[in-house]
Amino acid sequence: MSAGSERPAAAAAAPGAVPAPRASRVELRLSCRHLLDRDPLTKSDPSVLLLLRSQNQWVQVFTLDYYFEEVQKLRFEVYDTRGPSDLGYQDDDFLGGMECTLGQIVAQKKVTRALLLKFGRNAGKSTITVTAEDISGNNGYVELSFRARKLDDKDLFSKSDPFLELYRVNDDGSEQLVYRTEVVKDNLSPVWEPFKVSLNNLCSCEETRPLKCLVWDHDSRGKHDFIGEFSTTFEEMQKAFGEDQAQWDCVNAKYRQRKRNYKNSGVVILADLKSYRVHSFLDYIMGGCQIHFTVAIDFTASNGDPRNSCSLHYINPFQPNEYLQALVAVGEICQDYDSDKRFSALGFGARIPPKYEVSHDFAINFNPEDDECEGIQGVVEAYRNCLPRVQLYGPTNVAPVISKVARMAAAEESTGEASQYYILLVLTDGVVTDMADTREAIVRASYLPMSIIIVGVGNADFTDMQTLDGDEGILRSPRGEPALRDIVQFVPFRELKSATPAALAKCVLAEVPRQVVEYFSYRELPPRGLGTHTYDAGPERAGQPGVRPVSVSSTLGVP
């Protein structure tokens, strides 16, 4: 590219817009210990095959997307290969395998498991360790503000109308336009408006990547006059700005060759530089944030007598009812993100022993001191054991269970750390009776580390329940107070009845990552292990489009 070449027109980014970050990436690093030695004369030459469970079969993968709302089963198989060019595994010696979920790896950051041979036999003392690391580098953006001084005058009867272009130099030497400022009319010492750009767009998240700035005199016919340019890096920008020396000579190479005493065609000054850290859902999970899962089950009489096969609570030995299907589908996802695998299980709308008074927030294990069950299977067993011991009654009051979980979330909020987030799954067969109290409870909960998922089972008319889901407008309390965040997701089970449990979980949990990031952004809490100084996006960022991630993906590298 010659210094005086004309640049193709490109639309400038909207000033003040925050670029949406790309998906997060995870790298999986593997190590093995005490592998079996299959070679009689030398040691084994191990390699690892990564498989993903897809459509009931294991498929070899090199990259895959990470989804919080899916159970992604992985299998690692270790082989003794015949040589560096051998890419087949059928004839190789199998040294052992291990299965886990991607969610478990991400949540724990480091998973060590024993390698197993066929039929579940231990491969001696062999172990495999999988470590997860977020390598996306996309969790930030910068705000830059440039001005110039004593630029060359390119116009005969007036002063230049300068604008600045910022380019990223790619690996192949090509140049990508990052931003074009507005034109400042008739001014040789212009001050351009600040602009925001993601680190990925600016420098591909590599602070030493070369950048070029070019200054032009605008021409209405498109034949802009070249004033000068300079090269720098984002690393240099930061250092120079911190030392109050962030200015560069704007040089026209042609003038430098022709003019003996030529110094520059003006000076470009970096007037302001602000770095903003935007944390992703993956940052919080890998920082140790636990997802606390609670289920609340509707035991009102409208469900029908559990002994009757027409009842929504009927226990069919061959087919789980809708309550169990929804509970297991969502619970199996959340259990990967809770280290103690203990889950609160509540019931509402039933008369409970010993006095058979109506309760709207009772522990279905009948232990008022500890409503948690061991694992999702423990919740299932508690539900089955609970049915014959309670009398289905009513009304359908949901506010008490929301308030109960909200109290736990409020206690967590006081710690000032991003260590716990609460998900309440409400399973109900009808529209709630205490709608006003429920709206009030949801609005209060929107200020807490909490999300609410409501699954409507059966064939009732759930139209009124849609008002609790903020997708069509901001939910307000009866007093008119708006919810701070949209924390409710409502799904009628019948719409997904023919779908797989995975599809149900994906539908109801898809918004959780965004809700988690929104809450901790609002509270200005970084992931644990990071200082609060890294979170510098300003109090308004939670409402800015592009600050919160929309999706998360991962690339798995197996060295």
Solvent accessible surface area in square Angstrom, and as a share of the most:
residue,aa,sasa,rsa
1,M,115,0.51
2,S,67,0.43
3,A,14,0.11
4,G,32,0.31
5,S,39,0.25
6,E,108,0.48
7,R,35,0.13
8,P,107,0.67
9,A,100,0.78
10,A,41,0.32
11,A,104,0.80
12,A,53,0.41
13,A,49,0.38
14,A,66,0.51
15,P,86,0.54
16,G,43,0.42
17,A,51,0.39
18,V,17,0.10
19,P,31,0.19
20,A,70,0.54
21,P,32,0.20
22,R,130,0.47
23,A,31,0.24
24,S,3,0.02
25,R,109,0.40
26,V,0,0.00
27,E,42,0.19
28,L,0,0.00
29,R,121,0.44
30,L,27,0.13
31,S,63,0.41
32,C,40,0.24
33,R,158,0.58
34,H,113,0.51
35,L,45,0.22
36,L,48,0.24
37,D,88,0.45
38,R,100,0.37
39,D,31,0.16
40,P,130,0.82
41,L,169,0.84
42,T,90,0.52
43,K,168,0.71
44,S,19,0.12
45,D,78,0.40
46,P,73,0.46
47,S,34,0.22
48,V,31,0.18
49,L,18,0.09
50,L,7,0.03
51,L,18,0.09
52,L,32,0.16
53,R,97,0.35
54,S,43,0.28
55,Q,166,0.74
56,N,133,0.68
57,Q,105,0.47
58,W,76,0.27
59,V,59,0.34
60,Q,87,0.38
61,V,22,0.13
62,F,155,0.64
63,T,85,0.50
64,L,16,0.08
65,D,64,0.33
66,Y,2,0.01
67,Y,73,0.28
68,F,4,0.02
69,E,19,0.08
70,E,50,0.22
71,V,54,0.31
72,Q,15,0.07
73,K,104,0.44
74,L,0,0.00
75,R,46,0.17
76,F,0,0.00
77,E,22,0.10
78,V,0,0.00
79,Y,25,0.09
80,D,2,0.01
81,T,19,0.11
82,R,154,0.56
83,G,22,0.21
84,P,145,0.91
85,S,105,0.68
86,D,43,0.22
87,L,150,0.75
88,G,36,0.34
89,Y,47,0.18
90,Q,165,0.73
91,D,121,0.63
92,D,13,0.07
93,D,42,0.22
94,F,36,0.15
95,L,0,0.00
96,G,0,0.00
97,G,1,0.01
98,M,8,0.04
99,E,87,0.39
100,C,10,0.06
101,T,16,0.09
102,L,0,0.00
103,G,8,0.08
104,Q,35,0.16
105,I,0,0.00
106,V,0,0.00
107,A,17,0.13
108,Q,91,0.40
109,K,93,0.39
110,K,125,0.53
111,V,4,0.02
112,T,77,0.45
113,R,81,0.30
114,A,51,0.40
115,L,0,0.00
116,L,72,0.36
117,L,25,0.12
118,K,134,0.57
119,F,196,0.82
120,G,51,0.49
121,R,136,0.50
122,N,99,0.51
123,A,0,0.00
124,G,50,0.48
125,K,165,0.70
126,S,1,0.01
127,T,36,0.21
128,I,0,0.00
129,T,20,0.12
130,V,0,0.00
131,T,48,0.28
132,A,3,0.02
133,E,68,0.31
134,D,42,0.22
135,I,78,0.39
136,S,14,0.09
137,G,37,0.36
138,N,7,0.03
139,N,26,0.14
140,G,6,0.06
141,Y,5,0.02
142,V,1,0.00
143,E,29,0.13
144,L,0,0.00
145,S,12,0.08
146,F,1,0.00
147,R,90,0.33
148,A,2,0.02
149,R,88,0.32
150,K,157,0.67
151,L,5,0.03
152,D,41,0.21
153,D,72,0.37
154,K,51,0.22
155,D,42,0.22
156,L,155,0.77
157,F,190,0.79
158,S,59,0.38
159,K,101,0.43
160,S,0,0.00
161,D,23,0.12
162,P,0,0.00
163,F,4,0.02
164,L,0,0.00
165,E,1,0.00
166,L,0,0.00
167,Y,11,0.04
168,R,39,0.14
169,V,26,0.15
170,N,41,0.21
171,D,130,0.67
172,D,120,0.62
173,G,49,0.48
174,S,51,0.33
175,E,48,0.22
176,Q,85,0.38
177,L,39,0.20
178,V,23,0.13
179,Y,7,0.03
180,R,32,0.12
181,T,5,0.03
182,E,64,0.29
183,V,49,0.28
184,V,28,0.16
185,K,137,0.58
186,D,79,0.41
187,N,54,0.28
188,L,43,0.22
189,S,55,0.35
190,P,0,0.00
191,V,98,0.56
192,W,3,0.01
193,E,100,0.45
194,P,56,0.35
195,F,2,0.01
196,K,30,0.13
197,V,8,0.04
198,S,6,0.04
199,L,36,0.18
200,N,25,0.13
201,N,64,0.33
202,L,0,0.00
203,C,0,0.00
204,S,38,0.24
205,C,39,0.23
206,E,85,0.38
207,E,76,0.34
208,T,90,0.52
209,R,21,0.08
210,P,69,0.44
211,L,0,0.00
212,K,49,0.21
213,C,0,0.00
214,L,1,0.00
215,V,0,0.00
216,W,2,0.01
217,D,2,0.01
218,H,57,0.25
219,D,30,0.16
220,S,108,0.70
221,R,196,0.71
222,G,38,0.36
223,K,132,0.56
224,H,39,0.17
225,D,60,0.31
226,F,16,0.07
227,I,0,0.00
228,G,0,0.00
229,E,31,0.14
230,F,15,0.06
231,S,69,0.44
232,T,8,0.05
233,T,31,0.18
234,F,3,0.01
235,E,92,0.41
236,E,75,0.34
237,M,0,0.00
238,Q,60,0.26
239,K,137,0.58
240,A,16,0.12
241,F,62,0.26
242,G,63,0.61
243,E,92,0.41
244,D,133,0.69
245,Q,124,0.55
246,A,8,0.06
247,Q,90,0.40
248,W,30,0.11
249,D,62,0.32
250,C,0,0.00
251,V,23,0.13
252,N,8,0.04
253,A,44,0.34
254,K,98,0.41
255,Y,53,0.20
256,R,142,0.52
257,Q,156,0.69
258,R,176,0.64
259,K,106,0.45
260,R,232,0.85
261,N,142,0.73
262,Y,38,0.15
263,K,153,0.65
264,N,36,0.18
265,S,0,0.00
266,G,3,0.03
267,V,18,0.10
268,V,0,0.00
269,I,16,0.08
270,L,5,0.02
271,A,45,0.35
272,D,49,0.26
273,L,22,0.11
274,K,92,0.39
275,S,51,0.33
276,Y,26,0.10
277,R,65,0.24
278,V,8,0.05
279,H,1,0.00
280,S,7,0.05
281,F,0,0.00
282,L,0,0.00
283,D,17,0.09
284,Y,1,0.00
285,I,1,0.01
286,M,15,0.07
287,G,21,0.21
288,G,26,0.25
289,C,3,0.02
290,Q,39,0.18
291,I,0,0.00
292,H,24,0.11
293,F,0,0.00
294,T,0,0.00
295,V,0,0.00
296,A,0,0.00
297,I,1,0.01
298,D,0,0.00
299,F,0,0.00
300,T,5,0.03
301,A,57,0.44
302,S,85,0.55
303,N,5,0.02
304,G,28,0.27
305,D,63,0.33
306,P,29,0.18
307,R,207,0.75
308,N,79,0.40
309,S,81,0.52
310,C,121,0.73
311,S,10,0.06
312,L,43,0.21
313,H,0,0.00
314,Y,67,0.25
315,I,50,0.25
316,N,56,0.29
317,P,109,0.69
318,F,186,0.78
319,Q,99,0.44
320,P,61,0.38
321,N,18,0.09
322,E,19,0.08
323,Y,2,0.01
324,L,5,0.02
325,Q,46,0.20
326,A,0,0.00
327,L,1,0.00
328,V,48,0.28
329,A,6,0.05
330,V,0,0.00
331,G,0,0.00
332,E,74,0.33
333,I,6,0.03
334,C,0,0.00
335,Q,50,0.22
336,D,11,0.06
337,Y,5,0.02
338,D,9,0.05
339,S,89,0.58
340,D,82,0.42
341,K,64,0.27
342,R,56,0.20
343,F,0,0.00
344,S,2,0.01
345,A,0,0.00
346,L,1,0.01
347,G,0,0.00
348,F,0,0.00
349,G,0,0.00
350,A,0,0.00
351,R,82,0.30
352,I,35,0.18
353,P,31,0.19
354,P,123,0.77
355,K,159,0.67
356,Y,88,0.34
357,E,111,0.50
358,V,56,0.32
359,S,21,0.14
360,H,31,0.14
361,D,46,0.24
362,F,13,0.05
363,A,9,0.07
364,I,2,0.01
365,N,51,0.26
366,F,47,0.19
367,N,61,0.31
368,P,121,0.76
369,E,159,0.71
370,D,54,0.28
371,D,24,0.12
372,E,42,0.19
373,C,10,0.06
374,E,114,0.51
375,G,17,0.16
376,I,12,0.06
377,Q,113,0.50
378,G,15,0.14
379,V,0,0.00
380,V,9,0.05
381,E,90,0.40
382,A,12,0.09
383,Y,0,0.00
384,R,98,0.36
385,N,95,0.49
386,C,0,0.00
387,L,9,0.05
388,P,111,0.70
389,R,120,0.44
390,V,13,0.07
391,Q,88,0.39
392,L,31,0.15
393,Y,99,0.38
394,G,12,0.12
395,P,65,0.41
396,T,14,0.08
397,N,30,0.15
398,V,1,0.00
399,A,10,0.08
400,P,42,0.27
401,V,0,0.00
402,I,0,0.00
403,S,26,0.17
404,K,53,0.22
405,V,0,0.00
406,A,14,0.11
407,R,146,0.53
408,M,64,0.28
409,A,0,0.00
410,A,42,0.32
411,A,66,0.51
412,E,20,0.09
413,E,47,0.21
414,S,96,0.62
415,T,78,0.46
416,G,36,0.34
417,E,87,0.39
418,A,2,0.02
419,S,14,0.09
420,Q,52,0.23
421,Y,0,0.00
422,Y,18,0.07
423,I,0,0.00
424,L,0,0.00
425,L,0,0.00
426,V,0,0.00
427,L,0,0.00
428,T,0,0.00
429,D,10,0.05
430,G,13,0.13
431,V,49,0.28
432,V,7,0.04
433,T,87,0.51
434,D,21,0.11
435,M,42,0.19
436,A,51,0.39
437,D,87,0.45
438,T,0,0.00
439,R,69,0.25
440,E,29,0.13
441,A,2,0.02
442,I,2,0.01
443,V,1,0.00
444,R,124,0.45
445,A,0,0.00
446,S,0,0.00
447,Y,78,0.30
448,L,20,0.10
449,P,1,0.01
450,M,0,0.00
451,S,1,0.00
452,I,1,0.00
453,I,2,0.01
454,I,1,0.00
455,V,0,0.00
456,G,0,0.00
457,V,0,0.00
458,G,7,0.07
459,N,136,0.70
460,A,36,0.28
461,D,105,0.54
462,F,6,0.02
463,T,90,0.53
464,D,83,0.43
465,M,0,0.00
466,Q,74,0.33
467,T,83,0.49
468,L,1,0.01
469,D,11,0.06
470,G,17,0.17
471,D,91,0.47
472,E,161,0.72
473,G,44,0.43
474,I,118,0.60
475,L,18,0.09
476,R,116,0.42
477,S,1,0.01
478,P,69,0.43
479,R,167,0.61
480,G,36,0.34
481,E,59,0.27
482,P,56,0.35
483,A,16,0.13
484,L,67,0.33
485,R,17,0.06
486,D,38,0.19
487,I,2,0.01
488,V,2,0.01
489,Q,24,0.11
490,F,11,0.04
491,V,8,0.04
492,P,10,0.06
493,F,6,0.02
494,R,96,0.35
495,E,126,0.56
496,L,37,0.19
497,K,123,0.52
498,S,120,0.78
499,A,43,0.33
500,T,84,0.49
501,P,84,0.53
502,A,63,0.49
503,A,37,0.29
504,L,5,0.03
505,A,2,0.01
506,K,87,0.37
507,C,49,0.30
508,V,1,0.01
509,L,0,0.00
510,A,50,0.39
511,E,38,0.17
512,V,2,0.01
513,P,19,0.12
514,R,64,0.23
515,Q,4,0.02
516,V,0,0.00
517,V,1,0.00
518,E,17,0.08
519,Y,2,0.01
520,F,2,0.01
521,S,5,0.04
522,Y,90,0.34
523,R,69,0.25
524,E,81,0.36
525,L,19,0.09
526,P,12,0.07
527,P,4,0.03
528,R,107,0.39
529,G,85,0.82
530,L,67,0.33
531,G,34,0.33
532,T,99,0.57
533,H,153,0.68
534,T,35,0.20
535,Y,21,0.08
536,D,79,0.41
537,A,0,0.00
538,G,23,0.22
539,P,118,0.74
540,E,96,0.43
541,R,3,0.01
542,A,28,0.21
543,G,61,0.58
544,Q,31,0.14
545,P,107,0.68
546,G,15,0.15
547,V,3,0.02
548,R,62,0.23
549,P,13,0.08
550,V,148,0.85
551,S,65,0.42
552,V,15,0.09
553,S,25,0.16
554,S,3,0.02
555,T,41,0.24
556,L,6,0.03
557,G,26,0.25
558,V,53,0.31
559,P,130,0.82
